[in-house]
């Protein structure tokens, strides 16, 4: 059984979810905005798995992530009681931002795909550069690291 906060494996975070009645519309289909909530929850749990909880980031670095851009492709509906998995993969590290791909999957079928850019901001709500400690903490999500680990390097 997967831990409540999910797992990081092969360069991606995987978070299991169940669709509850509160997530659906009148016909039992997940309401479109709730996929954004699922993705946000997965990003929070991804950080938790990396020992970067939101609160500790504010205390340790004086920094927080905010969504700068989110592009969503709705491919197929999820329904009441479905078991879903939100998969989060790091695509790019910028000077003050990170780009993620998030996929919401049921039985290996992608239902929703999101491209998300997170900006790093200071307590003054200004853009801030990614500190090296944060870059290092994100290493388990780097595709190049996952590929080299898979190749035995």
MOJO-V529617 format. One record per helix or strand. SS is the DSSP state (hx for helix, st for strand). FROM is the first residue (numbers start at 1). TO is the last residue. If there is no record, write none. Layout:
BEGIN
SS:FROM:TO / SS:FROM:TO
END
This chain:
BEGIN
st:7:9 / st:12:18 / hx:21:23 / st:24:24 / st:29:30 / hx:32:49 / hx:54:61 / st:63:74 / st:79:79 / st:83:93 / st:97:106 / st:109:122 / st:127:127 / hx:132:141 / hx:143:150
END
